[in-house]
Amino acid sequence: MKRPVIICVDDEQIILQSMRLELLEAFGDDYMVEVSESGKDALLLIEELLEENIEIPLVIADYLLPDVQ
């Protein structure tokens, strides 16, 4: 069975690394954690995951992303 995926979106790499570590520590192997440095890439990732019927229970996104208006 495919594990659900939590997606983190931020344009700052250090924040993405920190979120990934915290989420993996909190949830262990219950969830996969994917990161994206841009809103456009995150939307493509979401589309791919949904096509594969992978559940996305949570998306954590920076409020201000330069490439999303």
KOLDRENRO-149725 format. One record per residue: residue in one letter; z, y, x of N, C-alpha, C, O, CB in turn. Coordinates in steps of 0.02 Angstrom, whole numbers, plus 50000, padded with zeros to 5 digits. Atoms other than C-alpha are relative to their C-alpha. Glycine has a CB too. Example, Ala and Ser with C-alpha at 12.3 -4.5 7.8 and 13.67 -1.06 7.14 Angstrom:
REM KOLDRENRO-149725
A500004994150045503904977550615500005006050045500335005950097500625000149950
S499974994149958503574994750684500375005549961500455011049986499295002350020
***
This chain:
REM KOLDRENRO-149725
M500004994150041500005000050000500005006350044500345006650095500615000049953
K500054993849962499575017350062500615004449987500825005249930499355003849983
R499424995650007501035028850096499785006849976499245009149994500395000650067
P500164993150021501075045850010500015004650061500335003250112500505002449946
V500074995349945500655060750120500285006849982500135009649930499265000650021
I499764993150004501595077050142499565004150047499465002250104500785000750018
I500444995849960500455090950204500355006650016500645009849972499335001449962
C499724993749978501055105750306499435004350026499015002150066500554998950057
V500544995549982499925120850327500305006450028500685009949994499535001549939
D499774993849969500275135050448499555001650058499284997050090500754999550023
D500434998249944499295144750577500385000350067500095002150118499685006749986
E499615000149938500715143350705500184992850017500534989449980500635004449993
Q499915007049978500735126950801500734998150006500924992549988499654998950067
I499295001649990502595127850842500354998649933500784994249929500365005850036
I499725001250067503035128750656499774993349974500174989649945499795005749952
L500265006550022501915113850618500364994350035500544989350004499254999550012
Q499665005249962502725103650756500724999149975500964993549967500005001750075
S499315000250024504465108150695500044996849931500474992549919500295007049998
M500005002950067504065103950513499874992650002500204988749968499485003549955
R500165007149993503285087350562500624996050022500794990949993499424998950050
L499415003549974504825082250662500554999749948500864994449939500265003550063
E499474999850051506045087650526499854995349942500304991749918500105007149974
L500185004350056505095078650389500014992750019500244988549979499305001949974
L499995007049978504885062650488500724997750009500894991949994499614999250066
E499305001749993506735063050529500334998949932500744994449923500375005550039
A499705000450067507185065750346499754994049960500144990949924499875006349962
F500305005150043505985053150268499804993650036499644988750003499405002949967
G500185006149963505615040650406499314997649983498825001449985500514994649986
D500655003150014504225028750359499815000349927499304997449908500014992950023
D500154999650072504265032850173499375004249987499015003049938500595002949962
Y500574995450009502945046650194499645000950066499945000550120500245006849973
M500374997749943501565051050313500025007649998500085010649945499254997450000
V500004992749997501545069150372499365002150035499225000150092500625002850038
E500624997349972499885078050402500095007550007500425010749966499384998349956
V499964992749990499715095650471499305002950005498824999650023500405001650064
S500634996449996498345108550462500155007250022500635010250000499624999949932
E499914993249975498155125150553499635005249959499675011149975499785000450072
S500364995150042497065133150419499974997649928500004991649914499295001250027
G500055001650071496925133850232499374996149984499394991449944500025006349959
K500635003550012495115128350236500044992750022499814988349986499435003650037
D499925006949976495525112950340500474996149954500364990249942500264999950072
A499525003450045496985108950225499654998049935499784992549909500595004649985
L500365001750062495855109450072499534994150011499474989849968499595006049975
L500425005849984494645097450157500424993650007500214988349984499615001350066
L499565005749992496085085950203500234997549931500244991449919500615001950043
I499795001950067496715086150023499444996349963499564991249931500225006149960
E500575003250033494985081949959499904992850026499784988249987499365004250012
E500085006749971494845067150080500544995249976500404989549959500015000550076
L499455004350021496555060350035499944998149927500064992349909500675003550012
L500075001550071496225061649849499434995149988499474990849944499875006449960
E500565004750005494555052549871500224992950017499954988049992499425002150045
E499745006549980495535038449953500584997849955500914992849969500235000350073
N499465001550048496775038449807500694999950034501114995850017499884993449967
I499364999449966498205043549921500395005649966500145011249957499915001450077
E499574995250034499635052349834500225005650047500395004350105500634996549970
I499764994249962500085069949894500565003249959500435007549917499415005250014
P499454997450040501815073649825500215007150017500545010549977500594995550006
L499764993549978502085089549925499525003250050499284999950096500704999450031
V500374995949951501105103250014500455005950016500655009749972499305002349972
I499614994349977502105115650117499515004650037499215002750087500604997850047
A500504995549971501035130850157500295006850016500715009549979499405000749953
D499854993149982501245147350245499745004449944499205003249917499675001950068
Y500204995650054501155161250117499385004150019498955005449976500565004649982
L500564996049976499925171350222499594996250051499804995550109500245006750030
L500455003449955498495161650298499385004450009499085006549959499814992849974
P500554995349988497125172050380499334998049968498935002349951499905000750073
D500655002250024495685161350316499984998649924499484996249898499794993950037
V499975001150073496235160350133500155006649966500645010049983500544994649981
Q499904993650035496055175150017500184998749928500285003449889499385004450004
***
